Amino acid sequence: MVTNDKATERYLTEYLPQHGAGYTKVPTGIFIQAVEFNGASNVKVSGYVWQRIPRDLRVKPGVVFPEAGDSYAATEKLVYEHDEGDHKLMGWYFNTEFRQLFDYGSYPLDKQNVWLRMWGMDFQQRVVLTPDFAGYPPWKIRDMTALDSKMVYGEWNPDFTAYSYLNNPYSTNFGFTKPTGISNNTPELYFNLGLKRDPRGPLYGPLIRWLFIALIVFSAMFLITVDEERREIVGFTTFQVMSFAVGMLLVIVFDQNAIREATDAKGVVYLEYFSYALYLMILMVGLNAMLLTAKIRIRALTWGGNLLPKLVYWPGYLGLVLAATLLAFF
């Protein structure tokens, strides 16, 4: 990450081939007006990008977004062009969709980094893009710079913005025999927008339903008794308990499928651990009922009229949730 011109110069001097000799540095800035997630791996970004092209150098102006659906869309809508003495200022409007890999492991308490990777338009010249820090107020350079203050984030909250560099490996020279601006040794400029998800929407709905199910399952344990006369009065049978458990499981399964569809995650996300813990508790309650109706006298179950399972129910469920939380975040 680079935060000013001095940090940029130090980084490029260290990591560019031959300490940057022979490279043309083109100041490039960006301003984001809208960000919208279209699915788990697609994000649509719109805004403005500009460059200060040195007048004494023959460099093709423009910015390429290699990870966008239309990589060259930014050069198609020239908005302004202005001569400023030793350089020419050019600005373009872009509205394109980027496909990126996001990590939803801690959903719905996750943070995402929406990055805009930028290349220069001129492949033949040894061009490296640099952040145009002069395009932003210096007293706001560490705030949410380059963002529209009226932007609508939906279920997301802004966390940070930053320019950064990254060396990306390539298995091709793009047909050029001489080094160009796009190669294994050339740092590439990124603009990063950090977002934090507002957990209230995706978290409260399933948790309230699952807590209600947990209370119902706990209440059902009071119908499980070792007293045969009382068992006949309440109509307690193993089949009825298992039917009740299946009904509760269906509600949880539907919620879990909705979570999988929202994140398209390859692994297990944090919120799913709550459902897995509830699966296990429902299974244990069903097993408890089967053991009692099978007249298998286990002292731990018959003690106090099946009191022990009632005592360990909530500590067991909350303990599983706590263990899942520690596993996900620590």
N, C-alpha and C positions, 0 to 999 in steps of 0.2 A: 504494500500500500504506500502511496506517495501523497503527501499533504501540501506540498508547496513546490515552487520551481527549483529550489536548492536540493530538495530530496530527490526530485526527478533527475536532475543533472548528475547527482552522485550515483544513482542507480544505473543510469544508462552508461555512464563512464566505466562502471565496473563490469557490466554484463554485456554491453555491445562488443562485437568483434573489433579489435584494434582500438579499443576505448572510444568507439564512435566515429573514428576518422572515416570520411567519405560518406557519412550518412546525413541526409537532410531531415531536420526536425520540423514538423508541421504542427503548430498548436491547434488543438481540436477541443471543442467544448460541446456540452450536451445539456438539454433542458427537457425534463420529463413532465408531460401534462396528464397522462392517463396510463394506468396499469390495470389489466384485467386478466384473471386466470381463466383460461378456456380448457378445462380438464386438468388432469394431474400433472401433465408434462408440458403443456403449452401455455404461454403467457403473451398477451398482446400489449404492446407498448407503443405509445405515440408521443411525439414531441418534436423538438428542433435540434439539429446538430449543425455546427458551424466550424469553419477553418480559417486560419490566417495564413495565406499562401505568400511566401517571400517573392517579391517582384523580380529579383535578379536570378531566380531559379526556374527552370522549366519543369514544373511538377504538375501532373494532372490532378486537378482538385476533385474532392469527393471522398466519401467514407463508405466502406463495405461492411455490412453486418454478416459475417460468414455463417452464423447460426440462425439466421432469419429465414422465413419461408421464401421471401424475395430479397436476396442479399443486397441487390443494387437498388432497392426502392428509395433509399435516401437521396440518391443523385437525380431522381426523376422529377422532384418538385423543388426547384430552386425558388426560394422565397425572396432573398435579397442578395445584392452584390454591391460592394462599396469599396472605392479606392481610399486607402489610408496611408499614403506616403510610401513607405518601404514595403508594404504588403497589401494584398487584396483580401478583403473580408467577404466570405461567401457563406450563406446559410440555407439549409434545406429542411423541409418538413418531412417526417417519416411517420408511418402508421403501419406497423407490420407485426407479425406473430413470430415469436421465438420458441424453439423447442429446446427445453433444458431438463436436466435431471435434478429433481428435488428430493430431499430426504424427509419422509413423513413418519419416521420412527417414533417421534414424540408427539404425534397428533393427539389432541388438538392444542397442545402447548408448544407447537413447533415454530421455528424461525426459518425463513427462507431468504436466500440471496438471489435476487434477479440481476443477472449480469448482462451487459451489452459489450460484446467483444468487437473490436473495431480494427479494420485494416485500412491502409491507404489505397486509393484507386490505381495508383501507378505501380504496376508490378515490375516494370523495367528499371525503375530508379530505386536506390537504396534509401527508402523513406521510412522514418519511424515517427509515429504519432505521439505527441506529448499533451498533457492536460493544459488547457488554456485557463489557468487560475486567474488571469487578469479579467476574465469574463464574469467573475462573481465578486460580490462585495467582500472585501477582506475581513470585515468584522463578523461575517456569517460563514466563513470558510469551513468551520468545524460544526456548523449546524446542518440542517437538512437542505444543503445547497443543491441547486439544479433541480428542485422540485417545485411544481406549482402549488402554492399555498391553498388553493381551492380544490385540490385533487380529491376525488372520491375513492376511498380505498376499500369500501365494502367491509368484509370481515377481517381486514388486515389493518395494522397500525404501523406507521413508518418507524424504523429503528435506527438506521444510519445510511449515509451515502459516502462513497469513497471512490477515488481513482486507484487503479492498481495495474501492475504488470505481471505477465506470466509468459514463460517460455514453453511453447507447445511443440512437441516432437512431430516431425513430418517424415514420411517414408518416400517423399518425392521432392524433386527440385522444380516441379511445375514446367519442366522442359527447358529451363534456363541453364546454361553452362556456367555462367558467372553468378556470384551471390546477389540476391535481390533483397527487397525489404521484407519478404515472407520466406523465412528459412528457419532451420532449427536453432540458430544462434541469435535470432532477433526477438527481443521482448515485445509482446503484443499488449496494446492498451485495452483496459477494461474499465467500464463504469459499473459500479456495484450499488444496488439499492437493496438494503436489508429491510425485511418486513417481519413483524410479529403477528401471529394470528390472534384475533379476539376469540377466546375460548368459550364465551358465554353461549353462543348459538349452538355449535356442535357438541358442547359438553353437557349443558344443563338438561337438554331433552332426553338423551339416553340415560343419564344418571338418575333422573327423577323416576323414569319408568323402571329401571333396574332396582332402585331402592324400594319402590313399591312392590316389585316381585319378590325381593328378598324378605320384606315384611310379611307378605302372604305365605311364602314358604315357611318362614319361622312360625307363623300362626298355625299352619297345618301340622306342625310337630306336636301341638297340644292335643290333636286328635289321635296321635299314635300312642297307644297305651298297652300296658301288659295285662290290664284287667279285662277279661273276656266279656263280662257282663256289660261293662261300659263301652267296650268295642262294638257290641251289637247295637247299643243305643245310638251311638254316633254314626253307625253304618260304615265303620272303618274296615276296608279290605285292601289287600295288596294291589289288586287291579285298579281300584279307585285312586290310590296314591300314585301309581305309575301313570294313569291317565292325566291326573292333575299335573304331574311333573312334565309330561310331554307338552301340555298346553302352555306352561310357563316357558319351556324351551323354545317354542315356536316364536314367541314374541321377541326373545333375545336374538334368535337367529336372524329375523328380519332386520333388526337394528344393526347387527354386525355386518350383514350384507350391504346395508346402506353405507357403512363406514368404509368397507372395501371398495365400493364403487366410487366414493368421493376421493379416496387417496390413490387408488390403483397401486397400492404398495405391494412389493414382492415379499416382504416379511410381515411380522406382527407389529402393529402400531400400539402405542401406549393405551389408548382407550379400550382396545380389545381385551386387555388383561382383566378389566373389570368383568367382562362377560365370561371369560374363562373361569375366573374365580367363582362366579355364580353357577356356572355349569357344574363345577366340582361340588358345591354345596348342595345343589339339587340332587346330584348323584348320591351323595352321602345320606341325604334324608330318605331317598328311595331305598337305599341299601338298609338303612335302619328299620324301615317299615317291613321289608322282606324278612329280616332276621327275626323280628318279633312275631310275625304271623307264621313263620316256619317253626315256631316254638323251640328255637335254639336259645337256650338259656345262657346268656353271657352276663356275668355279674355286673359288668360296667353299664349294661343297658337296663337291667332290671333294678339297679340301685335307684331308690327314690322315685320309682315309677317312670323310668326313662328320663331322668333328670339331667344326666351328664351330657347327652347330645344337645339339650337346650342351653346348657351353660357354655359350651364350647362353640356354639353356632356363630355368634357375632365376633368373638375374638378370632375365630378361624377365618371368617370372611374378610374382616378388616386387616388381619395379618397378611393374607394373600395379596390384598391390594397394596399394602405398604411394601411388601417384598417386590411387587411388580414396579412400583414407583422408584424404589432404590435401584432396581435393575435397569430401568429406562433412563434415569437421569444421573446416575453416579457410576 
